[in-house]
Amino acid sequence: MEGLGKLLKDHPFFADWSDDYRELIAGCAANHRFAAGEYIARAGKPAEKFYLIRHGTVALETPVPGNPPLLLETLHEGDVFGWSWLVPPYQWTYDVKSTDLCRVLSMDATCLRAKCEADHSLGYQLFKRFIPIIAARMHASQMRLLDLYGPKT
C-alpha cells in the first residue's frame, strides 16, 4: 500500500488528508494507463470508479446522435473525474477519452462506498471535495452550451 499511499499523497485531491485516511482508501486504489484515443468511461455505463489524473489529459465529451461527440471540457494532471459513483443510479454522465498517454489512479466505488458507510467522517470528507468539482463541471457545461447556442453578437 505504501506506493499507492504515496501516489495519493502526491495528488492535490488527497494531499492534505491524514496519513490514516490515505492508507485506508489506498486499499481502493489502482494504477492505470490509457493510450491516446482510448475511452476510459462511456455515458450511461456503470460508474464503478473515479479517477485522479497523474499525467496526461482527458476529454469530457457528450454523445450527440448522428454527429461527432461534443467536447465539454479538457482535464489535466492534478484533476479528478468521475463523480457519478456518488449518485444513484451510478452511471457515467459523460464519455471520457484519453487525448494522449494518460496515467491515472482509479478509486473503486464499491470499496469507497463501503468505507464511507463504516466511517461517515470519511464520506463527509469525500463529499466536501466532490461538491465543488460537480459544481465546476456543471458551470463548464453551461458555458460550453452558451458558446454553441447562445446569442451571436
VOBA-1610 file (N, C-alpha, C; in pm, whole numbers, padded with zeros to 5 digits, always signed):
BEGIN
Met+00081-00120+00000Met+00000+00000+00000Met+00085+00126+00000Glu+00208+00116+00050Glu+00290+00236+00063Glu+00302+00310-00069Gly+00320+00238-00180Gly+00333+00302-00310Gly+00208+00379-00350Leu+00092+00317-00334Leu-00033+00385-00368Leu-00062+00498-00271Gly-00031+00478-00144Gly-00049+00585-00046Gly+00034+00707-00081Lys+00156+00685-00128Lys+00244+00796-00170Lys+00186+00865-00292Leu+00137+00787-00390Leu+00077+00847-00509Leu-00047+00929-00471Leu-00126+00880-00377Leu-00243+00956-00331Leu-00199+01086-00264Lys-00094+01079-00184Lys-00044+01199-00115Lys+00008+01302-00214Asp+00064+01255-00325Asp+00120+01345-00426Asp+00013+01412-00511His-00110+01361-00508His-00217+01419-00589His-00288+01528-00509Pro-00317+01643-00572Pro-00381+01753-00499Pro-00513+01716-00430Phe-00587+01622-00485Phe-00717+01586-00428Phe-00703+01531-00286Phe-00597+01455-00261Phe-00578+01391-00131Phe-00457+01444-00055Ala-00389+01544-00105Ala-00262+01590-00047Ala-00273+01630+00100Asp-00384+01692+00139Asp-00395+01739+00277Asp-00469+01642+00369Trp-00494+01521+00322Trp-00560+01421+00405Trp-00461+01363+00505Ser-00514+01311+00614Ser-00429+01244+00713Ser-00373+01115+00652Asp-00256+01075+00702Asp-00196+00950+00655Asp-00290+00832+00681Asp-00361+00835+00794Asp-00454+00726+00826Asp-00563+00712+00721Tyr-00624+00825+00681Tyr-00728+00818+00578Tyr-00671+00777+00443Arg-00555+00829+00409Arg-00494+00790+00280Arg-00466+00641+00277Glu-00413+00588+00386Glu-00386+00444+00390Glu-00515+00363+00383Leu-00620+00413+00448Leu-00749+00345+00444Leu-00802+00336+00301Ile-00796+00446+00229Ile-00852+00445+00093Ile-00754+00390-00010Ala-00626+00378+00024Ala-00529+00319-00069Ala-00570+00176-00106Gly-00642+00110-00016Gly-00692-00024-00045Gly-00796-00026-00156Cys-00849+00089-00192Cys-00947+00101-00300Cys-00882+00148-00431Ala-00753+00177-00428Ala-00686+00242-00542Ala-00614+00140-00631Ala-00600+00178-00757Ala-00521+00101-00854Ala-00460+00198-00954Asn-00346+00161-01007Asn-00275+00241-01106Asn-00316+00195-01246His-00338+00289-01338His-00374+00254-01476His-00305+00349-01573Arg-00294+00304-01696Arg-00251+00393-01804Arg-00341+00369-01924Phe-00368+00476-01996Phe-00455+00471-02113Phe-00383+00537-02229Ala-00394+00476-02345Ala-00332+00530-02466Ala-00418+00643-02522Ala-00356+00726-02604Ala-00429+00835-02670Ala-00547+00777-02747Gly-00663+00838-02733Gly-00783+00796-02805Gly-00862+00687-02736Glu-00812+00633-02627Glu-00880+00525-02556Glu-00989+00583-02466Tyr-01107+00521-02472Tyr-01216+00564-02384Tyr-01197+00502-02245Ile-01204+00586-02145Ile-01193+00544-02006Ile-01332+00516-01950Ala-01429+00592-01994Ala-01568+00576-01948Ala-01661+00617-02061Arg-01781+00557-02059Arg-01883+00589-02159Arg-02012+00628-02089Ala-02076+00733-02140Ala-02203+00781-02084Ala-02304+00667-02079Gly-02374+00657-01966Gly-02477+00556-01948Gly-02426+00423-01894Lys-02297+00402-01894Lys-02239+00278-01842Lys-02220+00291-01690Pro-02208+00177-01620Pro-02191+00184-01475Pro-02067+00264-01434Ala-02085+00352-01337Ala-01975+00433-01282Ala-01919+00358-01162Glu-01820+00276-01187Glu-01764+00188-01084Glu-01635+00243-01024Lys-01587+00357-01075Lys-01461+00415-01029Lys-01466+00566-01045Phe-01376+00634-00973Phe-01340+00769-01011Phe-01190+00772-01028Tyr-01140+00878-01093Tyr-01000+00879-01137Tyr-00930+01009-01097Leu-00804+00993-01062Leu-00713+01104-01034Leu-00610+01106-01145Ile-00601+01215-01219Ile-00506+01222-01330Ile-00367+01254-01275Arg-00273+01164-01302Arg-00133+01183-01261Arg-00049+01241-01374His-00085+01210-01497His-00010+01255-01614His-00105+01247-01734Gly-00098+01348-01821Gly-00176+01344-01943Gly-00303+01427-01934Thr-00384+01413-02039Thr-00510+01487-02048Thr-00622+01395-02092Val-00742+01430-02049Val-00862+01359-02093Val-00965+01460-02140Ala-01050+01416-02231Ala-01160+01498-02282Ala-01290+01447-02223Leu-01369+01538-02166Leu-01506+01506-02126Leu-01594+01540-02245Glu-01665+01440-02295Glu-01747+01458-02415Glu-01888+01410-02385Thr-01981+01464-02462Thr-02118+01413-02455Thr-02156+01362-02593Pro-02213+01243-02599Pro-02253+01189-02729Pro-02365+01272-02790Val-02358+01290-02922Val-02461+01362-02997Val-02505+01269-03110Pro-02627+01214-03101Pro-02671+01120-03204Pro-02657+01177-03345Gly-02596+01099-03433Gly-02579+01139-03572Gly-02467+01239-03596Asn-02395+01277-03492Asn-02286+01374-03503Asn-02168+01330-03418Pro-02053+01393-03440Pro-01940+01363-03352Pro-01971+01406-03208Pro-01904+01346-03111Pro-01930+01388-02973Pro-01893+01534-02952Leu-01958+01597-02857Leu-01935+01737-02824Leu-01836+01745-02708Leu-01723+01812-02731Leu-01624+01832-02626Leu-01677+01933-02525Leu-01685+01893-02399Leu-01732+01982-02294Leu-01618+02044-02215Glu-01514+01966-02191Glu-01404+02016-02108Glu-01284+01924-02127Thr-01165+01981-02111Thr-01041+01904-02112Thr-00981+01913-01973Leu-00944+01796-01918Leu-00887+01789-01784Leu-00741+01747-01793His-00663+01790-01694His-00517+01773-01697His-00466+01709-01568Glu-00334+01692-01566Glu-00266+01640-01447Glu-00312+01717-01323Gly-00345+01642-01218Gly-00393+01704-01094Gly-00544+01712-01085Asp-00613+01691-01197Asp-00760+01695-01196Asp-00818+01560-01156Val-00947+01562-01129Val-01025+01444-01088Val-01145+01434-01180Phe-01184+01313-01215Phe-01310+01296-01287Phe-01379+01169-01240Gly-01513+01171-01256Gly-01591+01053-01223Gly-01674+01066-01097Trp-01745+01177-01081Trp-01829+01194-00962Trp-01955+01107-00966Ser-01987+01045-01076Ser-02112+00969-01089Ser-02119+00848-00996Trp-02007+00806-00941Trp-02006+00694-00845Trp-02078+00730-00715Leu-02097+00860-00691Leu-02159+00907-00567Leu-02312+00908-00572Val-02369+00912-00692Val-02511+00940-00708Val-02581+00825-00781Pro-02678+00758-00713Pro-02753+00655-00785Pro-02818+00715-00908Pro-02827+00647-01017Pro-02805+00504-01035Pro-02660+00466-01068Tyr-02563+00550-01034Tyr-02421+00522-01053Tyr-02388+00492-01199Gln-02425+00587-01285Gln-02395+00576-01428Gln-02317+00700-01473Trp-02223+00677-01564Trp-02144+00788-01617Trp-02235+00887-01689Thr-02208+01014-01668Thr-02283+01122-01731Thr-02222+01161-01865Tyr-02090+01147-01877Tyr-02017+01185-01997Tyr-01933+01068-02046Asp-01887+01081-02171Asp-01777+00997-02218Asp-01648+01062-02171Val-01550+00982-02137Val-01418+01033-02100Val-01317+00962-02188Lys-01241+01042-02265Lys-01143+00986-02359Lys-01005+01044-02330Ser-00907+00956-02326Ser-00768+01000-02310Ser-00725+01067-02440Thr-00669+01187-02430Thr-00626+01257-02552Thr-00478+01238-02580Asp-00406+01186-02484Asp-00266+01146-02502Asp-00239+01037-02398Leu-00115+00990-02390Leu-00085+00890-02288Leu-00125+00946-02152Cys-00206+00872-02081Cys-00262+00920-01955Cys-00236+00817-01846Arg-00178+00863-01736Arg-00159+00779-01618Arg-00253+00830-01509Val-00329+00737-01453Val-00430+00773-01354Val-00427+00676-01237Leu-00479+00721-01126Leu-00516+00632-01017Leu-00667+00617-01023Ser-00715+00494-01021Ser-00859+00473-01012Ser-00894+00439-00868Met-01012+00480-00829Met-01062+00452-00695Met-01191+00371-00710Asp-01191+00249-00658Asp-01305+00160-00671Asp-01424+00211-00590Ala-01536+00231-00658Ala-01653+00293-00596Ala-01718+00203-00491Thr-01729+00075-00516Thr-01791-00015-00419Thr-01709-00017-00290Cys-01579-00026-00304Cys-01488-00023-00190Cys-01503+00108-00112Leu-01504+00221-00184Leu-01515+00351-00117Leu-01650+00370-00049Arg-01757+00329-00117Arg-01889+00344-00054Arg-01897+00264+00076Ala-01839+00144+00077Ala-01839+00062+00199Ala-01758+00130+00309Lys-01644+00187+00275Lys-01562+00256+00375Lys-01633+00382+00426Cys-01703+00451+00338Cys-01778+00570+00379Cys-01896+00533+00469Glu-01959+00421+00440Glu-02071+00375+00524Glu-02021+00340+00664Ala-01902+00283+00671Ala-01843+00245+00801Ala-01787+00366+00876Asp-01744+00468+00802Asp-01683+00587+00863Asp-01743+00711+00797His-01847+00765+00859His-01919+00878+00799His-01832+01002+00785Ser-01732+01016+00869Ser-01639+01128+00856Ser-01561+01119+00725Leu-01523+00999+00687Leu-01456+00978+00558Leu-01549+01018+00445Gly-01674+00974+00452Gly-01772+01011+00350Gly-01790+01161+00340Tyr-01796+01227+00454Tyr-01811+01373+00456Tyr-01691+01439+00388Gln-01571+01391+00417Gln-01450+01448+00355Gln-01454+01431+00203Leu-01497+01315+00157Leu-01507+01294+00012Leu-01612+01385-00050Phe-01729+01394+00012Phe-01834+01481-00042Phe-01789+01627-00044Lys-01720+01671+00060Lys-01670+01809+00063Lys-01578+01837-00055Arg-01504+01738-00099Arg-01414+01758-00211Arg-01485+01745-00346Phe-01587+01661-00351Phe-01655+01640-00479Phe-01758+01747-00512Ile-01823+01805-00414Ile-01928+01905-00443Ile-01873+02019-00528Pro-01757+02079-00496Pro-01705+02185-00584Pro-01671+02135-00725Ile-01628+02011-00736Ile-01597+01955-00868Ile-01726+01942-00949Ile-01831+01892-00887Ile-01960+01878-00956Ile-02010+02015-01000Ala-02001+02113-00912Ala-02046+02249-00946Ala-01964+02306-01061Ala-01833+02285-01059Ala-01747+02336-01167Ala-01779+02269-01299Arg-01807+02138-01298Arg-01841+02068-01422Arg-01973+02118-01478Met-02069+02142-01391Met-02198+02196-01437Met-02178+02334-01498His-02098+02417-01434His-02072+02551-01487His-02000+02543-01622Ala-01900+02457-01632Ala-01828+02442-01759Ala-01922+02395-01870Ser-02013+02304-01838Ser-02110+02257-01937Ser-02203+02370-01980Gln-02247+02451-01885Gln-02333+02565-01918Gln-02260+02663-02010Met-02135+02691-01980Met-02057+02785-02062Met-02037+02730-02203Arg-02013+02600-02213Arg-01995+02538-02344Arg-02125+02547-02424Leu-02237+02522-02359Leu-02366+02532-02428Leu-02395+02675-02472Leu-02359+02773-02388Leu-02376+02913-02429Leu-02288+02947-02549Asp-02166+02893-02551Asp-02078+02913-02667Asp-02145+02862-02794Leu-02210+02748-02783Leu-02269+02685-02901Leu-02403+02745-02940Tyr-02487+02772-02840Tyr-02626+02806-02869Tyr-02668+02945-02822Gly-02578+03017-02756Gly-02612+03150-02706Gly-02623+03250-02819Pro-02671+03369-02788Pro-02686+03472-02891Pro-02551+03508-02952Lys-02552+03527-03080Lys-02431+03568-03153Lys-02431+03720-03162Thr-02322+03781-03121Thr-02316+03928-03125Thr-02218+03975-03230
//
